[in-house]
Structures are given as structure tokens and as C-alpha cells.
Amino acid sequence: MHPTSPPAVLAEQLAFKYGSGGGLVRADLVVGTGEMAAVEGPSGAGKSTLLALLGLILRPDAGILRIAGEDTGLLAQGDRDLLRRRSIGIVLQDLGLLPFLNAWENVAAAFGPRLARHRAAARELLGELALDDVADAPVTQLSGGQRRRIAVARAAVKQPALVLADEPTSGLDPRTADSVMNALRTCAARGAAVLLVTHDAAVAGSCGRRYVLDGGVLSDLSASDRAAQNAGEVSPG
Ligand code: ADP
């Protein structure tokens, strides 16, 4: 992260309650440009709710959420929509690829309907993700791992400040999961903060920041790791 640039995402005491009473009780998190962060947690812990809040799909009931330095609580709906389109890429579990378009067209579709205008950007990113050989293939003919990497490319092609991914490796064999994680690492290397939700401890362990969500409360595991390390340094043995 550039020393003077704000973190891509900063949440303080973020909370959201559904009518049912469930939701997110409290989340404090920060992910800087170029960083990878994982959120683990059991079913019902609030992971989807957190993603929807960070993706500016839900509005928090309380707390602060800054995206690329912008205090989202101060924005009118139109400006929130603009910030989402400009600064956030989302990889949903249901990837939402368009079956009547080929791979590069799906990536270019992130910009809007004028696909040919964004052909070069889409193909260049597919090249970076080692997907050049399938750039012209219909997405219906691609493997599950390839489709996920196409969805990652679509989320990242506009060079958003933040890429959110919901269980990007679920149900994949370790090698394919690795290729999807490498695609997300490429997004981080291109200047995004990447935050993913996962059940896979190995995937979470490969991220620089690690959070756990339980009962709607988010804890920073990397902070407790750092504290334990510091304590170990103070009293060795
Ligand atoms: P996770 O993604 O970790 O499984 P969710 O964010 O989906 O968790 O859910 C958190 C809590 O909020 C759960 O208790 C769930 O039942 C509740 N919840 C989720 N979505 C809704 C909704 N649309 N309406 C009411 N309650 C919901």
C-alpha cells in the first residue's frame, strides 16, 4: 500500500440486523491495496451479510464503512451505486456468467454492453491469468475452475479498489483451487484489496489477513497471531 493512500476498505463497528434478528453484530476490519484477506466462519455466522455490506448492497444500521477512503455513510444512493460500479468487483458463488457470450466477452461485459471497446483490456487480463487459450471459447464449454477464473477476471478488469469473493474455491480440488487463488492474487498484485469468504483453512492461511466471523461478531485472527508472537518475543521459552 502507498504510505499516503487510504486502505481500500475500512470498517468500524459495522452492524446490520434483519427483521428476523440475525445479521451482523459487529465488524471491524481493514484491507489495504495489494492485500489478501480471508473471512472464515460457520454457516449462519453472517458472512453473506458482511459481503453484502462491503459490496454496498446492504446499508449498515450502524458503524463506519470507507471504501477507497470514501465514507459510504455520507453518500446518496446514486453515489453509492457509482462507487460500487467503479471501485468494487464481486465474485458471487453463482458466478453469473452469461452463457451466450464467450470468455473475453464475459470479462468485457463488466464495463457495460459495448463489449468490443473493452476487448483489449479483457484479453490482456485473461492472458495474465493464463486463460488466453480459452479467451474465444463459449463459457458453457469451460471447466468449473476456468469459469471461476473468468468470473475473477470480470470482477477485476475495471481495476477496482476492492474485489470481494464468496467461497471462490468451494468444491474444487486443491490444484484447481490453487489456480483460482492465483487469479485472486493477480488481482491483488494489480492493485486491488481482495477479501474472500471461505470454509477452507488452507485457503484462509494463504491470505495475509485472516478474520473469523462467529455469531455475527468478526475477530481479527492475524492480530491475535501478532499479539501471541509479540508475547513470545517478550518471554521466550
Ligand atoms: P452466512 O453467510 O455466514 O451463512 P448470513 O449472513 O447468510 O450467514 O446470515 C446471518 C444471519 O442472518 C443468520 O441468522 C440468517 O438466518 C440471517 N439472515 C440472513 N439473510 C436473511 C434475510 N434475508 N432475512 C432474514 N434473516 C436473514
Residues whose N, C-alpha, C, O or C-beta is under 5 A from the ligand:
A	BS01	ADP	Y18 S20 G22 G23 P42 S43 G44 A45 G46 K47 S48 T49
